Amino acid sequence: MKILRNVFFGLTGLVLVSLALIYATGNGMLLSMGWTVAFGGPSLPFDPTDVAPAPDYAAADNWAALPSRAGVEDRMPAGVDDADVQDSAAVDVFFIHPTGYLSGDTWTFFMDPESRAEENTQWMMANQASTFSSCCKIYAPRYRQANIFAYLRGNEIREQALGFAYQDVERAFQYFLQHYSKGRPFILAGHSQGSHHGIRLLDQVIDGTPLAKRLVAAYIIGGGVPGVTAMAQTNFEKMRDVGLCRSATDLGCAVHWDTYSEAVIEQELPNNIGNVCTNPLSWELNGGLAAKQQHLGAVPASGRFQVELGGSTAATGVVFEPLAAPESQMLQAQCKDGVLYISDQSNTVFADQGGSFGGGNYHGLDYTVFHMDIRENAKLRVQTFLAQRESNAG
């Protein structure tokens, strides 16, 4: 029975992955990768007892970023002379990192600090969480994240692994509220798996509570995974307090986008991608074409994100160099049918920095190509929030 069960899980994953990859590429070029994904992950069903011990968030080691400790998340792009606000910012950001656990035989991360997954987490700090270093004190928990293979083995495994990981995220958020934030305003931010946990925090912990009045904005970015999940507008329609941002200065609301190349704008994408699209050049919900002149700047990634599926889990010694100077006015962007389409990046440095998901899917570029747009918008929303609070107090 055990052998039959393993075969069933493997075949189910293979079918899901193969269909998604064929759909994404249009020609099945990545079908062989589907076999690797289907059979390269954990072989047994999810077991909540076969996990690492729950992280204690009173221990600094269980945070990937803390304002009291220097880290790669503090960096700013070359030529950006914003002040270091990690000691002085009036607003915090709680950043939930995406999936970096791409190998290993457990459905959730085993919390090894000397691992490829941890190096990938540091990549996220350097290239994603750092977009908030001009506005906010940065807090980012380490958590027993779901293995990437959980997204590709059917609903039951995915929901079990993600649900388990979410428990850590919520505990970290509650610790953040009680011991760090202590009544201060905050931004909630995430990407991919982090966004899936983020929208659950919005729905189950923040919305309908006094926390909603402290929420500056939620950057719930890049949550759409072909064949698996969507960041649907209905997720927000059921909330009482937290809606969708419709302008650059709206407060207490959420923004979201899934980035694709405009080269595939006429193709039909998997029906679970999109629904919610904020154009980060104009910050309009379902915003139409925004010209290159509105693009504040992309920042090439520092360090290497290790995308290899399966194999060794050991750290490889990734080095994170200082962030490069922003490249402005390099792309246009528009929302269509809930998807954000940008200028094709096939012949740019970004083609090898997350623009390789196939089928024009730029999931890995959701933050980096809009680095300065996110940085400046977060500063603007924080300034607007603080000015409004001061006005109301007066």
Order of alpha helices (4+ residues) and beta strands (2+ residues): alpha-alpha-beta-beta-alpha-beta-alpha-beta-alpha-alpha-beta-alpha-beta-beta-beta-beta-beta-beta-beta-alpha
